[in-house]
Amino acid sequence: MTRRRKKKFEEIRPDMTPMIDVTFLLLIFFIVTLKFKVLEGRLDAALPKDRGTSTSQAEEIEKLDIMLFVADPGELIDEFNDKGKPTGLQLYDGRRIRIEIGARKWYYEPFDPTRDTEDPLPDLARFLKDYDKEETPVSLDARKGIVYGDVVVVLDVIVRAKFEQVSFAGTFEQD
């Protein structure tokens, strides 16, 4: 009978450094690629639907909604320099813009040579003078056919009147 030798087992200790490196790399990868879901305009609250618990009335804020409409589109023409060569710009000849604040209306012609260039809308500036510039929010709503230049003229009047809360509203008109 042969004698069997007892095998001596050695304890194997694996190197943990590469495993820790891979774990941290995976952790960094998942943190960097994580996308949070943004809940815009949605606040979950268990509030009563018909009325609140407070009996006091909220103070109504006076707001100016300025709407710009094309009253007369005019005719699109090419601009020429002093020598009769086209400059590459196109202008509207006879274009009229209607500016409305509630029931009040003003008309503005962008290329009126008789108009004072410093104060293109003096009646609108006088109307805005009576409002509280710090507390009254103003929104500009440019309707179909209004170009940037038309909005900038009205915005200049609002800025000169020193209103602090100015926003722009947009509509998606189909006609």
Residue frames as a rotation matrix with the C-alpha (Angstrom) as fourth column:
MET 1
0.577 0.817 0.000 0.00
0.817 -0.577 0.000 0.00
0.000 0.000 -1.000 0.00
THR 2
-0.440 -0.712 0.547 1.27
0.699 -0.654 -0.290 3.31
0.564 0.255 0.785 -0.94
ARG 3
-0.200 0.286 -0.937 0.97
0.820 -0.475 -0.320 6.14
-0.537 -0.832 -0.139 1.23
ARG 4
0.362 0.366 0.857 -0.73
0.777 -0.627 -0.060 9.14
0.516 0.688 -0.511 0.01
ARG 5
-0.751 -0.616 -0.237 0.75
0.655 -0.653 -0.381 12.42
0.079 -0.441 0.894 0.66
LYS 6
0.319 0.830 -0.458 -1.42
0.823 -0.482 -0.300 15.05
-0.469 -0.281 -0.837 2.08
LYS 7
-0.141 -0.308 0.941 -1.49
0.782 -0.617 -0.085 18.05
0.607 0.724 0.328 -0.14
LYS 8
-0.396 -0.063 -0.916 -0.87
0.723 -0.636 -0.269 21.26
-0.566 -0.769 0.297 1.55
PHE 9
0.340 0.610 0.716 -3.25
0.894 -0.445 -0.045 23.91
0.291 0.656 -0.697 0.35
GLU 10
-0.797 -0.561 -0.223 -2.04
0.595 -0.792 -0.134 27.41
-0.101 -0.240 0.966 0.06
GLU 11
0.210 0.861 -0.464 -4.41
0.652 -0.477 -0.590 30.21
-0.729 -0.178 -0.661 0.69
ILE 12
-0.467 -0.295 0.834 -4.84
0.860 -0.370 0.350 32.24
0.205 0.881 0.427 -2.49
ARG 13
0.036 0.415 -0.909 -5.37
0.514 -0.788 -0.340 35.95
-0.857 -0.455 -0.242 -2.01
PRO 14
0.197 0.067 0.978 -6.44
0.967 -0.177 -0.183 37.65
0.161 0.982 -0.099 -5.23
ASP 15
-0.849 -0.500 -0.171 -5.24
0.509 -0.861 -0.010 41.20
-0.142 -0.095 0.985 -5.91
MET 16
0.052 0.973 -0.226 -8.22
0.874 -0.154 -0.461 43.47
-0.483 -0.174 -0.858 -5.19
THR 17
-0.468 -0.306 -0.829 -6.82
0.058 -0.947 0.317 46.60
-0.882 0.100 0.461 -6.85
PRO 18
-0.993 0.114 -0.027 -8.08
-0.039 -0.105 0.994 45.85
0.110 0.988 0.109 -10.40
MET 19
-0.355 0.922 -0.156 -11.53
0.868 0.387 0.310 44.94
0.346 -0.026 -0.938 -9.07
ILE 20
0.028 0.318 -0.948 -11.79
0.689 -0.693 -0.212 48.19
-0.724 -0.647 -0.238 -7.12
ASP 21
-0.784 -0.369 -0.499 -10.63
-0.093 -0.725 0.682 50.14
-0.613 0.581 0.535 -10.19
VAL 22
-0.850 0.513 0.121 -13.30
0.304 0.289 0.908 48.54
0.431 0.808 -0.401 -12.36
THR 23
-0.098 0.844 -0.527 -15.95
0.995 0.068 -0.076 49.19
-0.028 -0.531 -0.847 -9.70
PHE 24
-0.165 -0.021 -0.986 -15.07
0.332 -0.943 -0.036 52.89
-0.929 -0.333 0.163 -9.54
LEU 25
-0.963 -0.185 -0.197 -15.00
-0.124 -0.346 0.930 53.16
-0.240 0.920 0.310 -13.33
LEU 26
-0.558 0.828 0.048 -18.48
0.673 0.418 0.610 51.63
0.485 0.373 -0.791 -13.54
LEU 27
0.037 0.553 -0.833 -19.72
0.895 -0.388 -0.218 53.96
-0.444 -0.737 -0.509 -10.80
ILE 28
-0.518 -0.306 -0.799 -18.33
0.001 -0.934 0.357 57.02
-0.855 0.184 0.484 -12.60
PHE 29
-0.980 0.165 0.109 -19.81
0.129 0.118 0.985 55.82
0.150 0.979 -0.137 -15.91
PHE 30
-0.249 0.960 -0.127 -23.31
0.901 0.278 0.332 55.46
0.354 -0.032 -0.935 -14.45
ILE 31
0.008 0.215 -0.977 -23.14
0.652 -0.741 -0.158 58.81
-0.758 -0.636 -0.146 -12.65
VAL 32
-0.746 -0.381 -0.546 -22.04
-0.114 -0.736 0.667 60.63
-0.656 0.560 0.506 -15.81
THR 33
-0.927 0.375 -0.029 -24.66
0.049 0.198 0.979 59.01
0.373 0.906 -0.201 -18.06
LEU 34
-0.479 0.783 -0.397 -27.52
0.818 0.234 -0.525 59.42
-0.319 -0.576 -0.753 -15.58
LYS 35
-0.776 0.340 0.531 -30.32
0.060 -0.798 0.599 61.64
0.628 0.497 0.599 -16.87
PHE 36
-0.816 0.516 -0.261 -32.73
0.266 -0.065 -0.962 63.13
-0.513 -0.854 -0.085 -14.39
LYS 37
-0.291 0.814 0.502 -36.37
0.879 0.019 0.477 63.46
0.379 0.580 -0.721 -15.37
VAL 38
-0.997 -0.045 -0.070 -37.41
0.066 -0.944 -0.323 67.10
-0.051 -0.326 0.944 -15.24
LEU 39
-0.180 0.983 -0.037 -40.97
0.982 0.177 -0.070 67.75
-0.062 -0.049 -0.997 -14.18
GLU 40
-0.970 -0.210 0.121 -41.55
0.227 -0.961 0.159 71.16
0.083 0.182 0.980 -15.71
GLY 41
-0.630 0.742 0.230 -44.66
-0.607 -0.655 0.449 73.05
0.483 0.144 0.863 -14.76
ARG 42
0.252 0.721 -0.645 -45.97
-0.023 0.671 0.741 70.25
0.968 -0.172 0.185 -12.58
LEU 43
-0.705 -0.378 0.601 -46.30
-0.594 -0.149 -0.791 70.55
0.389 -0.914 -0.119 -8.85
ASP 44
-0.236 0.613 -0.754 -47.90
0.366 0.775 0.515 67.67
0.900 -0.154 -0.408 -7.02
ALA 45
-0.940 0.018 0.341 -49.98
-0.307 -0.484 -0.820 69.04
0.150 -0.875 0.460 -4.20
ALA 46
-0.507 0.808 -0.300 -53.07
0.805 0.569 0.170 67.89
0.308 -0.155 -0.939 -2.37
LEU 47
-0.961 0.203 -0.186 -54.99
-0.126 -0.925 -0.359 71.15
-0.245 -0.321 0.915 -2.53
PRO 48
-0.155 0.972 0.177 -58.77
0.404 0.225 -0.887 71.52
-0.902 -0.066 -0.427 -2.55
LYS 49
-0.582 -0.072 0.810 -60.17
0.811 0.028 0.585 71.98
-0.064 0.997 0.042 -6.05
ASP 50
0.293 0.854 0.431 -63.00
0.870 -0.425 0.251 74.42
0.397 0.301 -0.867 -5.43
ARG 51
0.659 -0.097 0.746 -61.49
-0.199 -0.979 0.048 77.00
0.725 -0.180 -0.664 -3.05
GLY 52
-0.377 -0.903 -0.207 -58.73
0.131 0.170 -0.977 77.56
0.917 -0.395 0.054 -0.57
THR 53
0.015 0.335 -0.942 -58.89
0.957 0.269 0.111 77.80
0.290 -0.903 -0.316 3.18
SER 54
-0.789 -0.359 -0.499 -58.08
0.502 -0.844 -0.187 81.50
-0.354 -0.398 0.846 3.24
THR 55
0.295 0.953 0.070 -60.94
0.884 -0.244 -0.400 83.97
-0.364 0.180 -0.914 3.06
SER 56
0.089 -0.316 -0.945 -58.74
-0.035 -0.949 0.314 86.93
-0.995 0.005 -0.096 2.11
GLN 57
0.934 0.264 0.240 -58.75
0.246 0.008 -0.969 88.10
-0.257 0.965 -0.057 -1.48
ALA 58
-0.052 -0.979 0.197 -55.49
0.865 0.054 0.500 88.18
-0.500 0.196 0.844 -3.42
GLU 59
0.198 0.048 -0.979 -54.53
-0.155 -0.985 -0.079 91.60
-0.968 0.167 -0.188 -4.69
GLU 60
0.725 0.131 0.676 -54.91
0.604 0.352 -0.715 91.71
-0.332 0.927 0.176 -8.45
ILE 61
-0.261 -0.901 -0.347 -51.76
0.382 -0.427 0.820 92.83
-0.887 0.082 0.455 -10.23
GLU 62
0.733 0.447 -0.513 -52.22
-0.236 -0.539 -0.808 95.33
-0.638 0.714 -0.290 -13.00
LYS 63
-0.198 -0.770 0.606 -50.52
0.442 0.482 0.757 94.04
-0.875 0.418 0.245 -16.10
LEU 64
0.201 0.191 -0.961 -49.94
-0.690 -0.668 -0.277 95.66
-0.695 0.719 -0.002 -19.47
ASP 65
0.008 -0.130 0.991 -50.45
0.554 0.826 0.104 93.35
-0.833 0.548 0.079 -22.44
ILE 66
0.017 -0.093 -0.996 -49.14
-0.633 -0.772 0.061 95.10
-0.774 0.629 -0.072 -25.55
MET 67
0.214 0.133 0.968 -50.17
0.526 0.819 -0.229 93.42
-0.823 0.558 0.106 -28.78
LEU 68
-0.411 -0.440 -0.798 -48.65
-0.491 -0.631 0.601 94.24
-0.768 0.639 0.043 -32.16
PHE 69
0.317 0.577 0.753 -50.60
0.488 0.582 -0.651 93.64
-0.814 0.573 -0.097 -35.37
VAL 70
-0.869 -0.457 0.189 -49.92
0.376 -0.363 0.852 94.40
-0.321 0.812 0.488 -39.02
ALA 71
0.000 0.893 -0.450 -52.57
0.043 -0.450 -0.892 96.95
-0.999 -0.019 -0.038 -40.01
ASP 72
0.913 0.171 -0.370 -51.26
-0.349 -0.142 -0.926 97.35
-0.211 0.975 -0.070 -43.57
PRO 73
0.589 -0.726 0.354 -48.43
0.555 0.682 0.476 95.13
-0.587 -0.085 0.805 -44.85
GLY 74
0.379 -0.452 -0.808 -47.29
-0.545 -0.814 0.200 97.67
-0.748 0.365 -0.555 -47.44
GLU 75
0.974 -0.118 -0.191 -45.09
-0.122 0.436 -0.892 96.75
0.189 0.892 0.410 -50.37
LEU 76
0.535 -0.836 0.122 -41.71
0.336 0.344 0.877 95.05
-0.775 -0.428 0.465 -50.10
ILE 77
0.968 -0.251 0.017 -39.12
-0.103 -0.459 -0.882 97.06
0.230 0.852 -0.470 -52.07
ASP 78
0.332 -0.933 -0.143 -35.36
0.922 0.352 -0.161 96.92
0.201 -0.078 0.977 -52.54
GLU 79
0.779 -0.165 -0.605 -33.28
0.168 -0.875 0.455 99.70
-0.604 -0.456 -0.654 -50.98
PHE 80
0.542 -0.611 0.577 -30.85
0.707 -0.040 -0.706 101.59
0.454 0.790 0.411 -53.22
ASN 81
-0.048 -0.642 -0.765 -27.86
0.830 -0.452 0.327 103.73
-0.556 -0.619 0.555 -52.24
ASP 82
0.213 0.105 -0.971 -27.10
-0.084 -0.989 -0.126 107.28
-0.973 0.109 -0.202 -53.48
LYS 83
-0.637 -0.569 -0.520 -25.61
-0.571 -0.105 0.814 105.96
-0.518 0.815 -0.258 -56.73
GLY 84
0.172 0.833 -0.525 -28.67
-0.985 0.148 -0.089 103.89
0.004 0.532 0.846 -57.62
LYS 85
-0.489 -0.384 -0.783 -27.14
-0.399 0.897 -0.190 100.51
0.775 0.220 -0.592 -56.76
PRO 86
0.618 0.762 -0.192 -29.09
-0.201 0.389 0.899 98.02
0.760 -0.517 0.393 -54.64
THR 87
-0.109 -0.638 0.762 -27.83
-0.937 -0.190 -0.293 97.69
0.332 -0.746 -0.578 -51.07
GLY 88
-0.694 -0.100 -0.713 -29.23
-0.035 0.994 -0.105 94.18
0.719 -0.048 -0.693 -50.60
LEU 89
-0.896 0.433 -0.096 -31.75
0.108 0.003 -0.994 95.33
-0.431 -0.901 -0.050 -47.98
GLN 90
-0.521 0.814 0.257 -35.47
0.471 0.023 0.882 95.17
0.712 0.580 -0.395 -48.46
LEU 91
-0.966 0.243 -0.089 -37.89
-0.080 -0.608 -0.790 97.61
-0.246 -0.756 0.607 -46.88
TYR 92
-0.269 0.948 0.170 -41.65
0.952 0.288 -0.100 97.79
-0.143 0.135 -0.980 -46.54
ASP 93
-0.978 0.032 0.207 -43.10
0.027 -0.960 0.279 100.89
0.208 0.278 0.938 -48.21
GLY 94
-0.310 0.919 0.245 -46.41
-0.633 -0.392 0.668 102.01
0.709 0.052 0.703 -46.70
ARG 95
-0.338 0.134 -0.932 -46.33
0.490 0.870 -0.053 99.47
0.804 -0.474 -0.359 -43.85
ARG 96
-0.121 0.358 0.926 -48.49
-0.714 -0.680 0.170 100.30
0.690 -0.640 0.338 -40.81
ILE 97
-0.677 -0.153 -0.720 -48.37
0.361 0.783 -0.506 98.60
0.641 -0.602 -0.475 -37.43
ARG 98
0.307 0.809 0.502 -51.28
-0.353 -0.393 0.849 98.65
0.884 -0.438 0.165 -34.94
ILE 99
-0.808 -0.539 -0.238 -50.33
0.090 0.287 -0.954 98.63
0.583 -0.792 -0.183 -31.26
GLU 100
0.239 0.962 0.129 -53.08
-0.201 -0.081 0.976 97.68
0.950 -0.259 0.174 -28.80
ILE 101
-0.950 -0.281 -0.137 -53.25
0.076 0.221 -0.972 97.89
0.303 -0.934 -0.188 -25.03
GLY 102
-0.525 0.846 -0.095 -56.74
0.377 0.131 -0.917 96.87
-0.763 -0.517 -0.387 -24.03
ALA 103
0.490 0.796 0.355 -59.13
0.740 -0.165 -0.652 99.12
-0.460 0.583 -0.670 -25.95
ARG 104
0.510 -0.378 -0.773 -56.44
-0.336 -0.915 0.225 101.74
-0.792 0.145 -0.593 -26.73
LYS 105
0.579 -0.308 0.755 -54.87
0.756 0.549 -0.357 101.67
-0.304 0.777 0.550 -30.21
TRP 106
0.306 -0.559 -0.771 -51.90
-0.388 -0.813 0.435 103.41
-0.870 0.166 -0.465 -31.76
TYR 107
0.923 -0.057 0.381 -50.61
0.363 0.459 -0.811 103.23
-0.128 0.887 0.444 -35.31
TYR 108
0.269 -0.926 -0.264 -46.99
-0.251 -0.332 0.909 103.31
-0.930 -0.179 -0.322 -36.30
GLU 109
0.997 -0.073 -0.032 -45.39
-0.017 0.189 -0.982 103.58
0.078 0.979 0.188 -39.74
PRO 110
0.568 -0.821 -0.054 -41.80
0.624 0.387 0.679 102.23
-0.537 -0.419 0.732 -39.58
PHE 111
-0.465 -0.806 0.367 -40.44
0.849 -0.289 0.442 104.32
-0.250 0.517 0.819 -42.47
ASP 112
0.698 0.695 0.170 -42.28
0.713 -0.698 -0.072 107.60
0.069 0.172 -0.983 -42.05
PRO 113
-0.241 -0.900 0.363 -39.81
0.814 -0.391 -0.430 110.38
0.529 0.192 0.827 -43.00
THR 114
0.029 0.312 0.950 -41.88
-0.154 -0.937 0.312 113.04
0.988 -0.155 0.021 -41.17
ARG 115
0.864 0.355 -0.358 -41.67
0.237 0.340 0.910 111.20
0.445 -0.871 0.210 -37.82
ASP 116
0.422 -0.709 0.564 -39.27
-0.879 -0.473 0.064 112.20
0.222 -0.523 -0.823 -35.06
THR 117
0.215 -0.400 -0.891 -36.69
-0.150 0.888 -0.434 109.39
0.965 0.227 0.131 -34.81
GLU 118
-0.781 -0.531 0.329 -35.95
-0.373 -0.026 -0.927 110.04
0.501 -0.847 -0.178 -31.13
ASP 119
-0.672 0.645 0.364 -39.55
-0.280 0.234 -0.931 109.45
-0.686 -0.727 0.023 -30.02
PRO 120
-0.958 0.229 -0.171 -41.35
-0.108 0.264 0.959 107.36
0.264 0.937 -0.228 -32.66
LEU 121
-0.167 0.932 -0.321 -44.44
0.573 0.357 0.738 106.75
0.803 -0.061 -0.593 -30.49
PRO 122
-0.847 -0.248 0.470 -44.99
-0.163 -0.721 -0.674 109.82
0.506 -0.647 0.570 -28.27
ASP 123
0.064 0.949 0.308 -48.64
-0.808 -0.132 0.574 108.95
0.586 -0.286 0.758 -27.49
LEU 124
0.577 0.067 -0.814 -47.65
0.204 0.953 0.224 105.47
0.790 -0.296 0.536 -26.27
ALA 125
-0.503 -0.836 -0.220 -44.85
0.511 -0.082 -0.855 106.98
0.697 -0.543 0.469 -24.15
ARG 126
-0.626 0.355 0.694 -47.32
-0.607 -0.781 -0.148 109.41
0.489 -0.514 0.704 -22.54
PHE 127
0.471 0.853 -0.225 -49.76
-0.549 0.483 0.682 106.55
0.691 -0.197 0.696 -21.86
LEU 128
0.357 -0.409 -0.840 -47.06
0.501 0.843 -0.198 104.44
0.789 -0.350 0.505 -20.16
LYS 129
-0.488 -0.636 0.597 -45.88
-0.085 -0.647 -0.758 107.35
0.869 -0.420 0.262 -17.99
ASP 130
0.060 0.641 0.766 -48.74
-0.852 -0.367 0.374 106.92
0.521 -0.674 0.524 -15.48
TYR 131
0.786 0.260 -0.562 -47.91
-0.052 0.932 0.358 103.30
0.617 -0.252 0.746 -14.52
ASP 132
0.668 -0.569 0.480 -45.75
-0.580 0.007 0.815 102.07
-0.466 -0.823 -0.325 -11.63
LYS 133
0.386 -0.577 -0.720 -42.55
-0.807 0.167 -0.567 101.03
0.447 0.799 -0.401 -13.41
GLU 134
-0.637 -0.703 0.315 -41.32
-0.763 0.518 -0.386 98.65
0.108 -0.487 -0.867 -10.69
GLU 135
-0.535 0.494 0.685 -44.53
-0.328 0.626 -0.708 96.74
-0.779 -0.603 -0.173 -10.00
THR 136
0.499 0.821 -0.278 -46.31
-0.558 0.059 -0.828 96.63
-0.663 0.568 0.487 -13.37
PRO 137
-0.364 -0.601 0.711 -45.32
0.232 0.681 0.694 93.70
-0.902 0.418 -0.109 -15.61
VAL 138
0.203 0.333 -0.921 -45.38
-0.801 -0.484 -0.352 94.34
-0.563 0.809 0.169 -19.35
SER 139
-0.165 -0.255 0.953 -45.74
0.325 0.898 0.297 91.64
-0.931 0.359 -0.065 -21.99
LEU 140
-0.281 -0.010 -0.960 -45.19
-0.819 -0.519 0.245 92.16
-0.501 0.855 0.138 -25.71
ASP 141
-0.007 0.380 0.925 -47.23
0.257 0.895 -0.365 89.90
-0.966 0.236 -0.103 -27.97
ALA 142
-0.521 -0.261 -0.812 -46.14
-0.676 -0.454 0.580 90.11
-0.520 0.852 0.060 -31.61
ARG 143
0.384 0.773 0.505 -48.76
-0.165 0.595 -0.787 88.64
-0.909 0.219 0.356 -33.94
LYS 144
0.234 -0.254 0.938 -48.42
0.778 0.628 -0.024 87.18
-0.583 0.736 0.344 -37.42
GLY 145
0.580 -0.068 0.812 -46.45
0.707 -0.453 -0.543 89.33
0.405 0.889 -0.215 -39.87
ILE 146
0.955 -0.286 0.085 -44.63
-0.288 -0.812 0.508 91.44
-0.076 -0.510 -0.857 -37.27
VAL 147
0.473 -0.870 -0.140 -40.87
0.367 0.339 -0.866 91.65
0.801 0.359 0.479 -37.85
TYR 148
0.060 -0.541 -0.839 -38.11
0.993 0.119 -0.006 92.19
0.103 -0.832 0.544 -35.28
GLY 149
-0.809 -0.424 0.407 -37.74
0.434 -0.898 -0.073 95.86
0.396 0.117 0.911 -36.16
ASP 150
-0.018 0.894 0.447 -41.38
-0.119 -0.446 0.887 96.51
0.993 -0.037 0.114 -35.26
VAL 151
0.675 0.240 -0.698 -40.96
0.577 0.419 0.701 94.89
0.460 -0.876 0.145 -31.85
VAL 152
-0.281 -0.895 -0.347 -37.70
0.947 -0.202 -0.249 96.76
0.153 -0.399 0.904 -31.14
VAL 153
-0.571 0.122 0.812 -39.36
0.073 -0.978 0.198 100.16
0.817 0.172 0.550 -31.66
VAL 154
0.526 0.827 0.198 -42.04
-0.208 -0.101 0.973 99.37
0.825 -0.553 0.120 -29.06
LEU 155
0.554 -0.404 -0.728 -39.47
0.783 0.549 0.292 97.77
0.281 -0.732 0.621 -26.75
ASP 156
-0.560 -0.774 0.296 -37.38
0.646 -0.631 -0.429 100.96
0.519 -0.049 0.854 -26.92
VAL 157
-0.129 0.601 0.789 -40.38
-0.335 -0.775 0.536 103.00
0.933 -0.195 0.301 -25.76
ILE 158
0.824 0.456 -0.336 -40.93
0.098 0.469 0.878 100.57
0.557 -0.757 0.341 -22.85
VAL 159
0.154 -0.858 -0.490 -37.25
0.954 0.259 -0.154 100.65
0.259 -0.443 0.858 -21.86
ARG 160
-0.623 -0.359 0.695 -37.16
0.275 -0.932 -0.235 104.46
0.733 0.045 0.679 -22.02
ALA 161
0.286 0.807 0.516 -40.21
-0.416 -0.380 0.826 104.51
0.863 -0.451 0.227 -19.74
LYS 162
-0.548 -0.717 0.431 -38.06
-0.714 0.131 -0.688 102.45
0.437 -0.685 -0.583 -17.28
PHE 163
0.681 0.722 0.122 -40.29
-0.707 0.606 0.364 99.41
0.189 -0.335 0.923 -16.86
GLU 164
-0.258 -0.848 0.463 -38.44
-0.941 0.329 0.078 96.63
-0.219 -0.415 -0.883 -15.03
GLN 165
-0.393 0.196 0.898 -40.58
-0.058 0.970 -0.236 93.56
-0.918 -0.145 -0.370 -15.74
VAL 166
0.092 0.341 -0.935 -40.77
-0.951 -0.247 -0.184 93.00
-0.294 0.907 0.302 -19.50
SER 167
-0.376 -0.162 0.912 -41.63
0.002 0.984 0.176 89.65
-0.927 0.068 -0.370 -21.08
PHE 168
-0.615 0.140 -0.776 -42.40
-0.788 -0.158 0.595 88.43
-0.040 0.977 0.208 -24.58
ALA 169
-0.018 0.690 0.723 -45.46
-0.231 0.701 -0.675 86.36
-0.973 -0.179 0.147 -25.43
GLY 170
-0.844 -0.244 -0.478 -45.82
-0.516 0.126 0.847 84.33
-0.146 0.962 -0.232 -28.57
THR 171
0.178 0.934 0.310 -48.81
-0.549 0.356 -0.757 82.91
-0.817 -0.036 0.576 -30.32
PHE 172
-0.834 -0.349 0.428 -49.19
0.111 0.653 0.749 80.19
-0.541 0.672 -0.506 -32.88
GLU 173
0.054 0.875 -0.482 -51.69
-0.533 -0.383 -0.755 81.71
-0.845 0.297 0.445 -35.27
GLN 174
-0.239 -0.068 0.969 -52.77
0.557 0.808 0.194 79.61
-0.796 0.586 -0.155 -38.20
ASP 175
0.547 0.526 0.651 -54.19
0.829 -0.232 -0.510 82.37
-0.118 0.818 -0.563 -40.38
